[in-house]
């Protein structure tokens, strides 16, 4: 499906961001509740996939600005999350996402036509 294929691109974005920092990314598939808890405990650095700015856990996380939007009648603004208080890391992530905006837009537009 379109959503499944773009989800893979979110992982690729996260991996590219990690590499831009000189880090070797490790991917774990977790529920939103588990990932939130791991972020709060600083056991993971970044949460991607299926997270919007309307998340009920948004007050517990450091959220990026939305980096893409889906939906027709109801808009979903997709974000990534870092541990709350990691402002420097959040700014670096947002800068990276802004630099990748054309790529993100092309991926989404290309996928939505298939």
Secondary structure, DSSP 4 states (H G I P E B T S, - for coil): -HHHHHHHHHHHHHHHHHHHTT---------HHHHHHHHHTTS-S-B-SS-BTT-TTGGGEEEPPPSEEE-SSS-EEE--EEETT-HHHHHHHHHHHHHTHHHHHHHHHHHHT-
